[in-house]
């Protein structure tokens, strides 16, 4: 496995799998993907299997998790969480709202982004960092992309504000951590000003994984 759980605090439960699972979806979940292609149905269903396992580990019953605005999962009231999937990998990370404000996880293949994508999602400062960290043995552009995905997944559920790739500047460190500073106006969340994020990353088994917890 990727070791994604190791990037998260003990208050967050992460379930991951490299094998697609066939479970009985709730009617509203089936309705959300009934017109999707088989590949999308498989990743959706397996991600819900991960969610059910994580809910059980938190001592909670199974519940429907249906995509909401901008595709964000609609979590049952007691929890917050994040879902990720890429070829050959699916995962869900959940925590109780009493313990964690927001979670963002992402998994990507450890290979370069398609032509033109890196330039679209990065800034000059980040591209300079590519030289500084070129010895890491990971696809730097994909790692940067993944870090920004995790930041967005942690940001949107608690702010309901969009955040483009170029609205965030990420500095990745060789020790498996990263810092993200947003260039848009800070958000006030539960009386606290949210202007940046701290995250962690790892590369293992052909995958890059990133995580952010607020």
N, C-alpha and C positions, 0 to 999 in steps of 0.2 A: 504494500500500500504506500501512499504518498507521505504519510506522517502528518497529514493536515491537522489531526487532533493536537499534535505537539505544538502547533502554532497558536493554539487557543487556550484561554484560562480554564481551570477546572470547572467553572460554572457553566461552560458551554459544552454541550454534547454534540459530537460530530460522528456521523455514520457515513461510510463511503463503500463503494462497491465497483468492481471492474466487470461484473456480470449483470446483464439485464434481468430484471425480476418481473414476474407476472402476478399482479395482485388485483383484487376486486376494487375498482375505483368507486367513489361515491358518485351518484347521478350528476351532480354539478361539475365534478371533475371530468367525467366522461363527456359531458356536453362541451366542455372547454376545448377538447381535442378531437371531437368526432370527425372533423373534416381535415385533420392534419395528416401529413404523410406518415407512413409507418415508422420512419426514423424518429420523427418528433414524438409520436405516440410512445415509442419505446423509452426514450429518455425521460419523458414526462412521467410515465408510469413507474419507472425505476426510481426516479427522484422521490416520488410519493412513498415508495417502499422505504427509502432512507428516512423520510420524515416520520413515518409510522414507528420505525425502530427508535428514533430519537425521542419521540413523544413518550414511548413506553419507558425508556431509560430515565426520563424526567418524572415518571410516575403519573403520566397523564394518559387519558384515553385517545384512541385514534380519532382523527377529525379531518374533514375535507380541507384541502389547501388549493384554492382556485386563484389563477392570475387576476390581479386587479389592475388599476391604472398603471400604464407603462410596464405592464408585465410583472410587477412586484407581487410576490406571493401574499395571499390573504391569510394571515396566521390566526389561529384561535386566540381568544383574548389573553390567556395566561402567558403566551410566549412571544418571543421575537426570533428571527432566524434568517437564514440565507440558503439558497440552493445554487449548485453549479453542476454543469455537465459539459463534457467534451468527448470526442471519440474514445470509447473504451473506459470511461470513468464517469461516475455520478456521485454526488455527495450532498448532504444537508447538515447544517449546523444550527442547533436550537438552544435557547436559554430561557429561563424564566424572566419575565419583565421586571420582577422584583430585584433581580440581580444584575441585569444587563440592559442597556438602553437600545443598542442596535448591534447587528453583526453583518459583516460582509465577507464572503469567501468567493474565490475564483480558481478554476483549474484550466490550464491551457497546455497544448502540446509544446514540448521544449524544442521548438523550431522557429525559424524566422517568420515574421508576419508577411502576408502577401505584399507584392510590390505596391508602393505608394501609401500603405496604411501607416507605417511608422512616421512618415513626415506629417501625416494628418493628425496624429494623436500626440505628438511631442513638441516641445519648445526647444530653443537654442541651448538653454542651460542643461536640459536633460540630454540632449544630443552630445554635449561636451562630456557629460558623465559616462557616456558609452565608452569613451576612450579610457577614462580612469578605471573602469570596471571590466575592461575587455578580457581580462584573464580569468573571469569567474567560471568559464566553461558552460554558461547558459546562454540561451538566445536573449540577449539584452533587450531587444525591442519587444519581444513577447512578454518578458518579465515586467517591463514598464506598463504595457497594455493591461496585464493582469492586475497589477497593483492599482491602477486607476479604476478597473472594474470593481474591485473589492471596496475601494473608497466610495464609489457611487452607490453600491448596494447598501453600505452602512449609512450614507448621507440621505438618500431619498426617503426611506420610510419614516424618518424623524423630522424631516423638513418639508417634504412634498414640493421640493424645488428641483428644477433640472440642474444638471452639472455636466457640462461638456468636457471632453478629454483635455481640451486646452484651457479649461478653467481651473486646473489643478497642476501644481508643479511637484514632482516626486523626486526625492533624493534617496537612492537605494544604496545600502551599505553592504560590504562583503560579509558581515557577521549574520546575515539573514534578517535584517530589519530594514524598514524604510519609513521615511517621514513624508507626509503629503500636506502641502499648504495650498489652500484654495485662494483663487484670485478674485472670486466674487464676494459679495457682502457676507459677513459672518451671519450665522443663524443663532437665534436664542432658543435653547432647548432646556426645558425644566430649570429656567433661571440661570443657565450657564451659556456663555458665548462659545460657539463652536466655529473655530477658524482653521482647524487642521486635524490631521489624524496620524496616529502611529500604527504601523503594521508590521507583519512578519512574512517572510517568504522562504520557500525551500524548492529544490529541484531534485527529483528522484524518479526513477522508473520511467524516464521519458516524458515526465510531466513537470510543469511549473505550477506551484500552488501559492496563493497569497491569502492573507486574512487580516481583517480589521475588526476590532471590538471597541465599542464606545460604552 
